[in-house]
Structure formats: C-alpha cells, structure tokens
Amino acid sequence: MVTKGLKLRIYPNQQQRQQLAQNFGCTRFVWNQMLAMLNERQENNPKASFLHVYELNNLLPQLKKEHPFLKDAESTSLQMVNKYLADAFIAFFKTEKKHPKFKTKRFFRQSYTSKCVNGNIQPVGRHGIRLPKLGILRFKAGQRIPETIKQVSLSRTPTGKYFAVLTVEGENQAFPKTGKTIGYDLGVKDLLVGSVEDLRWPTTRFDQGLARKLRLWQRTLARRQRLAKKAIAWDHHQKLPVPRTLADFKNVAKARLQVALIHEKIANQRADKLHKLTTQLVKTYDRIALENLKTKNLLRNHTLARAIANQAWGELRRLLTYKCAWYGKELKLVNPYKTSQLCSTCGHDDGKKALAIREWTCPQCGTHHDRDVNAAINIKQLAFGR
C-alpha cells in the first residue's frame, strides 16, 4: 500500500461556499492567535521550552470560549493548524528556514485541512463525497475514490474554483522494467537534454503565449484601480456615511478575475506538460539521474530569471521524485558542479566556459562535445558509474 494525493474539483452550493469561507477565516484566525502567543512567549521568556502540538491543542477549548464563532469551524481543521504551525517552527529551528508569518485574508489562496475521524469523510456514489460540517459535495475526477481516506485539504483559487485534495491509500502500481538508464541536464533553451545524442525536450514558453493578453488586462486593472481610488477619496471628502471600498467596484473585480484566469491557464498548461513528460520518462527508464540545481540562486540572474522560472525545474524534480517512488523506478540527484567542464570520455577539466559556447573539443583526447550532452553523460556517470 502507498499513500497518494487525489485532487478533485468540487462544486459547493451557496450555503457550502459560505461555510467554507467561514472555515478559511477560522483557521487563519487560530494560526495568527497561536503565532502571536508563541512570539510573545518567546520575547518574555527566551529560555522557555517550545510548545508542541499537544500543548497547542489544549489551548483550543479556552480559545473557543473567548471566541464562540470558532465552534462553527470543523474541529480537526483547527488541530491541523497547530500541527502545521509546530512543523513550521521546527523547520525554522532545524533547517534555518524563514520564521512563520501571519496570514491575511487577501492571500490569493485560501485552504484548510480536515482529518478523517470515525469515517467522517466518505465517498457517496461516483460523483459525491461527504465532508464534515459541509455534507455531500459534487465533484469531478477521472478515477474512483479509494475507501481509505486519511485527510482532505479544501481550497479556493483566486478564480473562485474549489478543490479537494484527498490523502488516500492505494495499491502500488509498478511499471514494467526496461533496463534503461539515462542522465538529464536541465537547461533554458531545452528543458531536458539526455545523455543519449539528439534526445532533447524543447522548452515551451507558456508565459509568452498569453503575454499580450495578460499585459492588456494588467493595464486595465491598474487603470480601474486608480480611478476607483479617486472615487473613494471623493467619498471621504464628501464625508458620506458609508464610503465605498475597492470591493464595491465591479469593473475592478472583473479585471482582477481576468488577470487571475490568465495566470491560472499558464500554470495549468505548464503542469499538464510536466505531468505528461515525467510519466513518459518513468515508463521508459528504470534509472534516471538529474542534476540538483539551486534555482533560487539562479533566479538572481535578472537577464534569465523569467526564462528560468518558466522552466519549473523544482516542480519537475518533485514530480519525478514521487512518480519514481510510486512506480518502482530509481531517481538520483547529482551535484552539477563542473559537469559541463569535465570531458565525459577522459575526465579532463577544460575550465569554465561562457554560456555562448555550446560545443567544444577536449584538448587531451580530442573528443568533440556538445556542451549539454556532455553534461548529461557526466551526470549519469556520477549517479550510476561508467
């Protein structure tokens, strides 16, 4: 048995949407309250021990007495907030990640997670699922939901769509063994360059395909916001009893929705390509070597930052990691240090080369190399040997 995530598009009715919005607000409120308490506790007593999930959950009953609206929220979702907050602090202390931040209702994505307790999360027929506090919701999915559900994460996108991600248990499905091994070099011109000659996956610039339309709507949104702010300032000058806000201007909301829809389409196109690509790689090869690039450092190059972000190397690596684990294949991540400088035939270090140099000849053995193919061969040899 293997644990998997199953994403469903759900269609809540008006009442369920209101309940979801209220639950989003309650989990956000608990996160901010607990984070403020932990910060104040640390300031007042720096030597105090850290409160873990169990201690934080013991504070929930008192918090519900002080703020009765929290009783309307799904109870396990508030417990999951404490778990995620504790995990964020552990990551901050151990791996030197950023300190947990306060959450705002203006954040583009709202979500909460509920645990399955005593069968409170159950599939109903082929296109229904019963969720705590919400009842039965319709959904769309390409496969049946397994009976064993551990938890569900509900979210709302900036475009007003609702999704449920189920953590389920299912049987591990292994692809047939092919006996093939390959190494891949990540690039900007080509997304992937294989250690086999002429095996390349070209880059698709999804951000450029809709760039003109996105630019027009972003300008429209900026102009409408500017005019709306002038109208709001006039309302304050006239001292109206109920001054308007940006949310009251329907043309601003329409432009904001159009911008969000374009960004969503770009993200969906990129995700579709990466899923199809990674699935094909896992089906074709038993052992895959991939360079482990530090994307955050590379994004500091402002000349290539947009092109690098479009490649989504981190997402590609994440998809390959869990798909190899699911389907019984092997993935190794390799440090890319000097992989494009060393000759894959004799191992001679020919020194650093400018990005414009795409081909070179080894002065020691005379082998002519394609820069990317040579790097892919070195990545394969570092991972699995010659």
N, C-alpha and C positions, 0 to 999 in steps of 0.2 A: 504494500500500500504506500502511496505517495501523496503528500499534501499539495494541492494545487489551488490556484485562484481562478474563479469563473466569473466573468464580467457580464452583467445583464443590463439591458436598457429597460427601465421600469417606467410605468405610466400612472402616477398617483392622481387621484381626483382632487378637487379643490380643497376639501377638508384635510386630506392626507398631506397636501402641499403645505397647508398652514401648520400641521403638526410637525412636519419635517423642519420647517423654518424655525419653529419654537425650539425643537431639539437641537438644531445647529446653534442657536443662541445660548441655550443652557450649557452645552458642553464648552462653548467658548468662554462663558462666564465662569465656570468651575476652573478651567485652565488658568484664567487671569487671576482669580482669587487665590488659588493654591500657589501660583508662581509668586504673587506679591507677598504671601505669607512666608514662603521659603526665603525670598530675598531679604525680607525684614528680619527674619530669624537669624540669617547669616550675618547681617550687619550688627545686630545687637549682641550676638554671641558667636564670634568666628570659630570657636572651638567646639561648637555644638555638633553632635553627630547628625548625619543626613537622615531625613525621614524617608523610609521606603514605602512601597505600595500599600502594605498592610496598615501602616500608621496613617497614611493619607486617606485610605478608605474609612478609617474610624472617625475621621473628621466630617464625613459626608452627612451623617444624620443631624449633627449640630448645624451644618450649613443649610440644610433643608428647613430647619426650624426658623433660621434667620431669614431665609428667602423661600417662602412657600411655593413660588412658581416652579422651583426645581423638582417638586413632587410630580409634576406633569411630564417630566422627561423620562425616557427609558432608563431604568436604574443601572443596568450594566454598562450603558454608554458613559455614564459618569465615572464608573470604576475604570473603564478603559482610558479615560482622560488622565487619571492618576498614573496608570501604567506607562502611558506614553511620556508623561512629564518626568517620571522617575528614570525612564530609559534615556531621555534627552540629557538629564543631569549626569547620568553615568557616562554617557558618551562625551560630555563636556569635561568631566574629570579625568577620564582614562585616555581618550584619544585626542584631546585638545581641540574638539570641535567648538562651534560657536555656542555662547550661552543662550539658553532658551529665551525666546522673545514673547512679548504679549501679542495676543491675536486681536484682529479687528474685524468688524462685520463687513468692511469694504474689501476684504481679501477676495480675490477672484474666484476661489473655490471653497465651498463650504462642505463639511463632511462630519460624520461621526460613525463610531463602530459599536456594534452590539454583540455580546456573546450569546451562544446558544446554550440555554439552561432549561432542562426539563422539556425539551422538544418545543421551545417557543418559536423556533424558525423551522418551517416545514414547507416543502413544495406542495402545491394544490393543482392537480391535473397537469397538463402540458404547458400551460401559459399563465400559471398563477403561483404566488408564493405568499405564505403567511408570515408576517413580521410582527414583533412585539410592539404594542401601542398603536400600530397602523392598520392591522387587519390584513386582508388579502389585496395584493397589488398585481396588476397585469405586467408581464414582461415579455421581452423578445430574446431568444437565444438559439444558437444553432445546434444545441445538444440537450439531452435530458439532464436535470439536476440530480446528482447523487443523493442518496438518502442521508448520509452522514455529513452534516454541516457543522462546522466549528464556530464560525462567526461571520458577520456580514458588515460591510462598510458601505454606507449610503452617502451619496454625494450629489451636489448640484453644480453644473458647469456654468460659466458666465453666459452661455446662450440659453439658459433655462432648461436644460435637459437633465434628467435624473438617472443615476446609475447605481446598481448594487453589485458589489464585488464579494462573492461568497468564497470563503475558505473551506474547501471540501476535501474529502479523502476519496481517492480513486485508485484503480489498479495501474501499476507502472507499465507503460507500453514501450517496448524496446524495438527500435528499427533493426532490420536485418544488417548483419555485419558485412562490410565491403572490403575490409583490409587496406583501405587507402588512408594515407597520411598527407597532410598539407600544412604549409605555413602561410600566413597572410600578413602583408604590410598595409597599414592604413594610410590613406592619402587624401589629398584635396581634389586633384584632377580626377582620380579614380578612387572610389570609396574603398575597394579592396583590390590588391594585386597579389596573385597567388605565386607560390614557388614553382609552379609549372608555367612554362612560356605561353604567353598570349591568354592567360586566364585572368581576366580583369572584370570587375564590376564597376561600370561607369557611374559617375556622380549625376544625380538628378537635383537640379536647383529648384526645389518646390517653392522657396521664398521668392524667386524671381518670376515664376509663372503668374502669380497674383499680386506682384509688387505694385503695378499701376493702379489696380482697383483698390488695394489697401491704402495706398498713398492718398487717393482721392477721398476716401471715406475718413481717413485720419484728419485731413484738412477740413472736411465738412464738420467733423466732430469738434475740432478746435474752434472753428468759427462759431458754431452754435453755442458752445460753452461760453465763449467770450461775450456773445450777445445776451445770453441768459444771465450772466453775472452782472451785466449792466442793468438789466431789468430788476434783478434782486436789489442792487444798490439803490435804484429809483424807489423801490418799495420801502426800503428803510428810510430813505429821505422823506417820503410822504407819511412815514410812521403809520403804515397800515396795521390793523390789528393782527392779521395772520400773513406775515410776509412769506413769499414763495421760496422754495429751495430748488436745487438743480433737478431733483427727482420729479418736480412738478412739470417740467418741460418735456413734452412727449417727443419733440423733434430731437432733443439731446439723447433721450433713451433709444430712439430708433437708430441714430448714428452710432451710438455705443454698441448696440446689438450687431450692427453690420460689421463693425471692426472685429468684434469677438467671433462672429461667424467665419470671417476670412481666416483669422488665426487658427480657428478650430479645423478648418478644411486643410490648411497647410500641415498641421500636426497629424491629422488623420491620414493624409497622403504619405507622409514620411513613415508613420507607424506601419501602414499597410505594406510598403516596400520592404522595411526591415524585417517584418514577420515572415514574408514570403522568402526573402533571401536567407535568413537564418535557418528556417525549416529545411530549405533545399540543401544547405551546407551540412546540416546534421544528418540528413538522409544519405548524402553522398560519401561522407568521410567518417572514419572511425576515430581518428585522432586529428585535432585541429590545434594549431599554435597561433597565437595572436599577440601582437605587441601591446604592452600595457602603457599607453600614453597618458601623460598628465595633462588632460585637456584644459584644466584651469590655468596652468602656466602658459599654454599655447595661445589662449584667448587674449593674452596681454599684447599680442602682435595685432595692432589695430588694422593693419593692412589686410590680414587674412581672417580676422575674428569672425566676420559674418559667414564666410565660406566654411570655416571650421565648425561653427555652431550648427550649420545646416547639415553637416555630416552625421551628427548624433552618435559619435563613437562610443560614448558611455552607454547609451541605450542599446547599441549593437552588442557590446560586450555583455550587458546584463541579460539580453535575450539568449545569447549563445550559452551563457553560464547555466541558466536553469533548463534550457532545452537539452543540453548535453547530459545533465543530471537525470532528466526525465527519461530520455531515450537510450541510455546506456552507452553514450559516447564520451570521449575524453577531450577536455579542453585545458590547455596550458597557456598562461600569460607570461610573456617574456619581457624583460627589461630591454628597451630598444637602444640602449647605449652602444654606439658605434656599429650598429647593424648595417648602415648604409656606407660605412667606410672600409669595412673588412672585406677582403676578397673571399667569396664563398668557396673558391677552389683550393687556394693555398693558405689562406688566413692572413695575407699581408695587409697591414694597415696603411692605406694610401692617404690618410689625413682627411680633414674636414673639407667639404665641397659646398659651393653655393647652390641654392635651390635651382638655379637655372641650368645646372649641369645634370642632365638626365642620363647620360651614358659616359662610361669611362673604361679604360683598358688598364689592367693590372700590370705595373712595370716589372713585376717579378716573374709571373708565369705567362703573361701575355694574353690572358683571357679577357675578352670584351664583355662588359657587363651592362645590362640595363639597371639603372640605379634601384628601382623599386623591386624588380625581380630578384636582384642580388640580396636586397634586404630581407625579402620574404624567405629566401633559401637559408639565410643566416638565422632567421627566427625559427625556422623548422629544425635546423641542426642544433640550436641552443636548447630547444624543448625536448627533442627526441633523439638527438645524436645523429651522426652521419649515416 
